[in-house]
Amino acid sequence: MEDIAQADKHHSKNISRRRFLAGATAAAAFTIVPRHVLGGPGHTPPSEKLNIAFIGAGGQGIRNVRNLSKENIVALCDVDHKRAAETFKLQPDAKKYSDFRKMLDKEKSIDAVVVTTPDHTHAVAAMTAIRMGKHVYCEKPLTHSIYEARMLAQEARKAKVVTQMGIHHHAGKALRMTVDVLKSGMIGHVHTVHFWTIRPRELWAQGIARPEGAHAIPDTLDWDLWLGPAPYRPFHQTYLPFTWRGWWDFGTGACGNMACHIMDTACWAFDLGNRPVTVEPKTTWTNDETYPAGSIIRYNFPAHGQLPPITVNWYDGGLMPWRPPELEPTRGLPGHGGIYVGDKGTILASLGGGPRLIPETKMKDFKKPEPTLPDSPGPHEEWTDACKGGPKPMADFDYSGPLTEMVLLTNVAIRAGEKIEWDAQNMKVTNVTKANDYLHREYRNGWTL
């Protein structure tokens, strides 16, 4: 009887801990002993550590592991143990898995999950964790399809778990200052924005056909698990480890790869979300296998509150916007950036850099507006602090879900091959029926959202 009582007592403690961490709210924050009292400055005591599992441990996964190393890393999952080897070595005590579904089912102590897989597996992995009551940090873009982004945001809200999308610039001072400058009215009402990236140039191929033949699957790779919900195809070295981004079945192209970073500023400053009324594509040759080698996309957003209509233009693959007449002839445009055109001035901003009035001579009279956005401890810290009862992360799925939808509308328009009219509330393209087929896709047997 004593053994049973002790077991019940231990079981009760585990349940209490899981309920606290899975359901952390502002009210729960009052029950937490401050970290500096328990562990000293800069130290997270064991009583506050999260038990975190990683789905995708190679590539970006190792950076996420390092950024979250103050927590308890209890499990690591990757379908390619060779690519994840360095991460496995960093965390020798963590349990190792190839199938995240088995990991989540077996490791009952997990409080939170980090998803760092290729884009096509983001949603099924994140949704599985959310429905098990786990907090989720998911890399950008949040999902592979618009439907997945909408469903993830809804389910996370319903489950009351803490979420964050991995767009680290969102936590940076430079981006937040740009948002404050744009909202301050320094350049008046912004009516046109141009965003661009040089990707995929020199990093991966787009506008190419499927390779012929097949290669032997490496012993360390579970190809079937890597494909996950995507249609089966023979293994070929063309797809891995980084180049999957250019393929419709796996990645989200240059826009999906970079626009969650680059468009984030305008989405935040002007509350754009998923509200464009039209999206119009102009692309180089494309096919059913890969994204086009280059594209230009025009979004039209209606007036919103006190904000006027805004036209947002996207360029990738080395295609670039016009040079603003105010820009000095000796200055070039950065590889990734944005131009904001207002009725009282123009701003140029590079990715990760602060706003610059153009011409540069105007910066002599530049006065930084009073900040309206708080400083961030970092995207990972925002998330873990919120899991323990702190403020909600600034890029949670309520924000990053609509941002992802806006970004992925680019790909819907490209596949439709013509201008589309978008009804965000009903998640529907109203003028091109076939375009709605690209809002989501069927999963392979054994995989579900």
C-alpha positions, 0 to 999 in steps of 0.5 A: 500500500505504501508503494502505491501511495508513493507512486500516486504521489509521484504521478500527481506531481508529474501531472501538476507540472505538465498542466502548469507548463501546458496551460501557462497563462498570465494568471499563472505567472503569479505562481512562478518564483522569479528566475533571479531569486531561484537561480541567480542572474542569467541562470534558469534553475531546473524547477523552471526548465522546459522539457523540449523535443526537436523534430528536425535536428540537422541544419537549422535544427542545430542552431535552435538546439544551441539557442535553447540549450538552457532548457532540458533537451529530452528528445531529438528526431531526424530522418537523416542521422548523418545530417543530425550527427553533430546535434546528437553529439551535442546532446548525448543524453537526449533520446534519438528518434527517426519518426516524430510520431513515435517520439511524441507518443513515447516521451510523455515528459515533453512540454514543448516541441521545436519543428525544423523540418523541410516546409512540407512537413511543418504542419503535420508535425506541429499539429500533432504536437499541438493536439497533444497539448505541447507548446510549439516553435516552428520555423518559417514559413509556418506551413506549406499551404494556406489551409495548413496555416489557417488550421494551425492558428485555429487549433493552437488557439483552441488548445491554448498552447504557446506558439512562435514562428522562427522569424528572428528578425522580428525580434530585432531592434532594426526591424522594430525601429523600421516599424515605428518609423513607418507607423510614425508618419515620418514619410506620410501615408505609405502607398507602395512597397517593393520587396525583393530577394536575390534567392534562389540564385546560386543556392538552389535551382528553380524552373527545372524539370524532375531529374531522370533515374534514381540514386541509392538511398543513403543508409542513414536516411529514411527516405519514406519518412523524409517524404512524409505527406508528400507524394512518393518519388524515387530518391535523387541527390538533387533534392537534398540537403538544401535544394528541396526548397525549389520543388513544389512538393517540398519547399515554398520557393524563394518567396516562401523561403525569404518573404516571411522575413522581408515582408514582416515589416510591412505586415506589422506596420500596416496590419496587412495580414492575409487581406490582399484583394488581388494577387497578380503574378509575372514569372519566367517559365514554370512547370509542375515540378519547381517554382519559376526561376524568377517572379514578380508579384503584385498584391493590392491591399484595400484601405484599412482603418486609418490606413490607405490602400497599399500596393506591395510588389515582390521580386525574386530570382535576381529580378529587382524593383525600379531604382527610386529617383532619390537613390544616389547613382553610386548606391546599389540595392542590397540583396534582400530588402524593401523600399517604402514609398510614402507621400512625404518621402521614401525609405530603403531598408535592407534585411536586418538593417534599420531604415534609411531615408533617401537620399542619404542627406535626409538622414542628417535630420532624422530623429528616431521616433519614440519606440512603441514596441518593447525590446525582445530577449530573442525569439526563442526566449520570448517563446520559453518565457511565455511557456512559463507564464510570461507575455505572449510571443510577438510572432505567435501563430495568431500573427505568423499564420496570416503572414504565412498565408499572405506569403503563400498567396504568391505561389497560389497565383503563380500556379494559377497563372493569372491574377487572382481575387482573394476572399480571406474571410472564406479562404477562397479565390473567387475568380479562378476556380482552379486556384482553390486547388492550390490552397491545400493538397491531399496527403499520402496515406498514413499522414494527416493534419 
